[in-house]
Amino acid sequence: MTDNIFSLQELKWLQAHSKTEEQINESLEDSLNVNPLDSGEPDLIPHQRAVKAAHITIEIAEKKLIAGPYDNIHWQIICKHLSGYPSLINKENKFWNLFSFHCACFKEQDENWPRERIYMEAMKEMITSIEEGSFELIEGGNEVVNLDTNTIQQIKGKGVNAKFAD
């Protein structure tokens, strides 16, 4: 599945990191099962977004930045892969806040997922919100409303280190 998607360098890195390769392949496979078309064929837009997220995840993992720091170097790598989106200009803090929210959600959803899988799933959500235009509409910081308990929860930490405060 990954032979036609990744560069030779990425494939070599994935082969040397088989657990991460497995997680990325599972995430790519999952993306083919989102929003099937009326014809029964898969909607390829989620898969294309997953491929972008995989490229970012691999480069970030290669540079050992999955767990941070979430700094300018990290941001520049993401912007390199997501160039052409004016909604990202000068929105680094907003991006990391929303990314951290998604990471915290995925950690709660499956606490057995490794950091690389959490990173990739959160990145898929970020790419979706950027491409669909909802990223531009998001305001706020590190507090979210938990609709299950009708409480406001704070997010502690950044990126894959984020979690909902007790």
KEKE-3310 file (N, C-alpha, C; in steps of 0.2 Angstrom, whole numbers, plus 5000, padded with zeros to 4 digits):
npx = (5004:5010:5020:5018:5016:5025:5041:5058:5067:5058:5051:5062:5065:5053:5053:5063:5057:5046:5035:5029:5027:5017:5007:5005:5001:4989:4981:4980:4973:4961:4957:4952:4940:4931:4916:4910:4906:4891:4891:4898:4911:4927:4928:4940:4946:4947:4958:4968:4971:4975:4987:4995:4996:5003:5015:5020:5020:5030:5041:5043:5044:5056:5065:5064:5054:5041:5036:5038:5051:5037:5040:5047:5055:5048:5036:5039:5042:5029:5022:5029:5024:5011:5009:5002:4990:4983:4976:4985:4994:5003:4997:5002:5001:4987:4985:4993:4986:4973:4978:4983:4972:4965:4975:4973:4960:4961:4970:4962:4952:4959:4969:4980:4986:5002:5012:5015:5005:4994:4999:4998:4984:4978:4984:4978:4965:4968:4972:4960:4952:4958:4958:4944:4940:4936:4946:4949:4939:4940:4942:4950:4958:4966:4955:4941:4923:4916:4904:4898:4898:4894:4904:4918:4933:4951:4965:4980:4997:5006:5003:5006:5008:4998:4983:4967:4964:4961)
npy = (4994:5006:5008:5016:5028:5034:5042:5035:5037:5039:5026:5018:5023:5020:5006:5003:5006:4998:4997:5010:5011:5001:5007:5019:5013:5007:5019:5025:5015:5015:5028:5026:5021:5030:5040:5033:5033:5035:5026:5016:5016:5021:5037:5047:5059:5060:5050:5056:5067:5060:5054:5066:5069:5058:5060:5071:5066:5056:5064:5072:5062:5056:5067:5066:5073:5071:5071:5084:5098:5109:5120:5134:5127:5115:5120:5125:5114:5108:5118:5118:5106:5110:5121:5135:5137:5151:5153:5148:5157:5166:5160:5151:5148:5146:5135:5125:5125:5119:5107:5101:5099:5090:5079:5076:5072:5060:5053:5050:5042:5031:5024:5016:5019:5023:5037:5042:5038:5045:5058:5057:5055:5067:5076:5073:5078:5091:5095:5092:5102:5114:5113:5112:5125:5128:5130:5143:5149:5146:5150:5155:5147:5136:5129:5119:5114:5101:5091:5080:5081:5094:5104:5115:5111:5111:5110:5103:5103:5101:5096:5079:5077:5082:5083:5081:5091:5086)
npz = (5000:5003:4994:4983:4988:4996:4997:4993:5003:5014:5014:5018:5030:5037:5036:5045:5056:5061:5070:5069:5056:5055:5062:5054:5042:5046:5049:5037:5030:5037:5033:5021:5023:5026:5024:5012:4994:4985:4975:4981:4981:4989:4996:4991:4996:5011:5012:5004:5013:5024:5018:5017:5030:5035:5028:5035:5048:5047:5043:5055:5065:5060:5063:5077:5084:5088:5101:5104:5104:5101:5092:5082:5072:5071:5067:5055:5047:5046:5039:5027:5022:5021:5013:5004:5011:5016:5028:5038:5040:5052:5063:5072:5086:5088:5079:5086:5098:5094:5088:5100:5107:5099:5100:5114:5114:5105:5113:5124:5118:5113:5123:5121:5109:5101:5102:5089:5081:5087:5084:5070:5068:5074:5066:5054:5057:5058:5045:5039:5045:5041:5026:5024:5029:5042:5051:5051:5058:5071:5088:5103:5117:5128:5133:5134:5131:5139:5133:5137:5151:5154:5157:5158:5152:5155:5144:5147:5143:5128:5111:5107:5121:5127:5138:5145:5159:5176)
capx = (5000:5014:5025:5017:5014:5031:5048:5062:5069:5052:5050:5068:5064:5047:5056:5068:5053:5040:5029:5027:5024:5011:5002:5003:4997:4982:4978:4979:4968:4955:4955:4948:4933:4927:4912:4909:4902:4884:4893:4901:4918:4929:4929:4947:4948:4950:4964:4973:4973:4979:4994:4998:4997:5008:5022:5022:5022:5036:5047:5043:5047:5063:5068:5063:5050:5034:5034:5040:5047:5033:5043:5047:5057:5043:5031:5041:5041:5022:5021:5032:5019:5004:5010:4996:4984:4983:4973:4990:4999:5003:4992:5005:4998:4980:4987:4995:4980:4969:4981:4984:4965:4964:4979:4970:4954:4963:4973:4956:4949:4963:4975:4986:4990:5008:5013:5015:4998:4990:5001:4995:4977:4977:4986:4973:4960:4970:4972:4953:4949:4961:4955:4937:4939:4934:4951:4949:4933:4941:4945:4950:4965:4967:4949:4935:4918:4914:4897:4895:4897:4893:4909:4924:4940:4957:4970:4987:5002:5005:5004:5005:5009:4992:4978:4962:4965:4956)
capy = (5000:5012:5009:5022:5034:5037:5042:5029:5039:5038:5019:5015:5025:5016:4999:5003:5008:4994:4999:5016:5009:4998:5012:5023:5009:5006:5025:5026:5010:5018:5034:5023:5018:5036:5043:5030:5037:5032:5020:5011:5017:5025:5044:5048:5065:5058:5046:5061:5070:5055:5054:5072:5068:5053:5063:5076:5062:5053:5069:5074:5057:5056:5072:5065:5079:5069:5074:5091:5104:5112:5127:5136:5122:5110:5123:5126:5107:5108:5123:5116:5101:5113:5127:5136:5139:5157:5153:5146:5163:5169:5156:5145:5147:5143:5128:5121:5124:5115:5101:5098:5097:5083:5074:5074:5068:5053:5049:5047:5037:5024:5025:5011:5021:5026:5044:5043:5037:5050:5063:5057:5056:5074:5080:5072:5082:5098:5096:5093:5109:5119:5112:5114:5132:5129:5132:5151:5151:5144:5155:5152:5145:5129:5127:5117:5112:5094:5091:5075:5083:5101:5107:5117:5108:5114:5106:5103:5101:5103:5091:5072:5077:5086:5079:5085:5092:5083)
capz = (5000:5004:4989:4978:4992:5000:4994:4995:5010:5019:5015:5021:5037:5039:5037:5051:5062:5059:5074:5067:5049:5056:5064:5048:5037:5049:5049:5030:5028:5040:5029:5015:5025:5028:5019:5005:4989:4983:4971:4985:4981:4994:4995:4992:5000:5017:5011:5002:5019:5028:5015:5019:5038:5035:5026:5040:5054:5046:5044:5062:5068:5058:5067:5084:5086:5089:5107:5104:5106:5096:5091:5075:5068:5070:5063:5048:5044:5045:5034:5021:5019:5020:5010:5000:5015:5020:5035:5043:5041:5059:5067:5075:5093:5086:5077:5092:5103:5091:5088:5106:5108:5095:5103:5120:5112:5103:5119:5128:5113:5113:5127:5119:5103:5102:5101:5082:5079:5090:5080:5064:5068:5076:5060:5049:5059:5057:5038:5037:5047:5036:5020:5024:5031:5049:5055:5051:5062:5078:5093:5110:5120:5130:5137:5129:5134:5138:5132:5141:5158:5154:5161:5155:5154:5152:5141:5150:5139:5121:5106:5110:5128:5130:5141:5149:5166:5180)
cpx = (5004:5019:5024:5016:5020:5037:5052:5065:5064:5051:5056:5067:5058:5049:5060:5064:5046:5034:5025:5024:5018:5005:5000:4999:4990:4978:4976:4973:4961:4952:4951:4941:4929:4923:4912:4904:4896:4886:4896:4909:4920:4929:4937:4950:4951:4957:4969:4975:4977:4986:4998:5000:5003:5015:5024:5024:5028:5042:5048:5046:5054:5067:5067:5059:5043:5032:5036:5048:5043:5035:5043:5050:5052:5037:5033:5041:5033:5020:5023:5027:5012:5004:5004:4990:4985:4981:4979:4995:4998:4998:4995:5002:4991:4981:4988:4990:4975:4972:4982:4977:4964:4968:4976:4964:4956:4967:4967:4953:4952:4969:4981:4989:4996:5008:5012:5008:4993:4992:4998:4988:4975:4979:4981:4967:4962:4970:4964:4950:4952:4958:4948:4935:4937:4940:4951:4944:4935:4944:4946:4957:4964:4961:4944:4929:4917:4907:4894:4894:4895:4898:4914:4930:4946:4962:4977:4992:5001:5006:5002:5005:5002:4987:4973:4964:4959:4952)
cpy = (5006:5013:5015:5028:5038:5037:5036:5031:5037:5030:5016:5017:5020:5008:4998:5004:5004:4995:5005:5015:5006:5003:5017:5020:5008:5013:5026:5021:5013:5024:5032:5021:5024:5039:5039:5033:5032:5025:5014:5012:5022:5033:5045:5054:5064:5054:5051:5065:5066:5054:5060:5071:5063:5056:5067:5072:5059:5058:5071:5068:5055:5061:5071:5071:5078:5072:5081:5092:5106:5119:5129:5131:5117:5113:5124:5120:5107:5112:5121:5111:5104:5120:5128:5138:5145:5157:5151:5152:5166:5166:5150:5143:5143:5136:5123:5120:5119:5108:5098:5096:5090:5078:5072:5070:5061:5049:5046:5042:5031:5025:5021:5013:5024:5033:5046:5042:5043:5057:5063:5058:5063:5078:5079:5077:5089:5099:5096:5100:5114:5119:5114:5121:5133:5131:5140:5153:5150:5149:5152:5150:5137:5126:5125:5115:5105:5093:5085:5077:5090:5105:5110:5114:5111:5109:5108:5100:5103:5097:5084:5072:5080:5081:5084:5085:5089:5088)
cpz = (5000:4999:4985:4981:4994:4996:4996:5002:5015:5020:5019:5029:5040:5040:5043:5057:5061:5063:5071:5060:5050:5057:5058:5043:5040:5048:5041:5027:5031:5036:5023:5016:5027:5022:5012:5001:4988:4979:4975:4985:4986:4992:4996:4995:5007:5017:5009:5008:5023:5025:5017:5026:5039:5033:5032:5046:5053:5046:5051:5066:5067:5062:5074:5087:5088:5096:5109:5104:5100:5095:5084:5070:5066:5066:5056:5044:5042:5039:5027:5018:5017:5017:5005:5004:5019:5027:5040:5044:5048:5063:5070:5082:5092:5084:5082:5097:5101:5091:5094:5109:5105:5098:5109:5119:5110:5108:5123:5124:5114:5117:5125:5113:5105:5100:5093:5079:5081:5086:5074:5063:5070:5069:5054:5051:5057:5050:5036:5039:5043:5029:5019:5027:5038:5053:5056:5056:5070:5082:5099:5111:5121:5134:5132:5134:5133:5138:5136:5149:5159:5158:5156:5157:5151:5149:5144:5145:5132:5116:5109:5117:5131:5133:5144:5156:5170:5184)
residu = (MET:THR:ASP:ASN:ILE:PHE:SER:LEU:GLN:GLU:LEU:LYS:TRP:LEU:GLN:ALA:HIS:SER:LYS:THR:GLU:GLU:GLN:ILE:ASN:GLU:SER:LEU:GLU:ASP:SER:LEU:ASN:VAL:ASN:PRO:LEU:ASP:SER:GLY:GLU:PRO:ASP:LEU:ILE:PRO:HIS:GLN:ARG:ALA:VAL:LYS:ALA:ALA:HIS:ILE:THR:ILE:GLU:ILE:ALA:GLU:LYS:LYS:LEU:ILE:ALA:GLY:PRO:TYR:ASP:ASN:ILE:HIS:TRP:GLN:ILE:ILE:CYS:LYS:HIS:LEU:SER:GLY:TYR:PRO:SER:LEU:ILE:ASN:LYS:GLU:ASN:LYS:PHE:TRP:ASN:LEU:PHE:SER:PHE:HIS:CYS:ALA:CYS:PHE:LYS:GLU:GLN:ASP:GLU:ASN:TRP:PRO:ARG:GLU:ARG:ILE:TYR:MET:GLU:ALA:MET:LYS:GLU:MET:ILE:THR:SER:ILE:GLU:GLU:GLY:SER:PHE:GLU:LEU:ILE:GLU:GLY:GLY:ASN:GLU:VAL:VAL:ASN:LEU:ASP:THR:ASN:THR:ILE:GLN:GLN:ILE:LYS:GLY:LYS:GLY:VAL:ASN:ALA:LYS:PHE:ALA:ASP)
# end
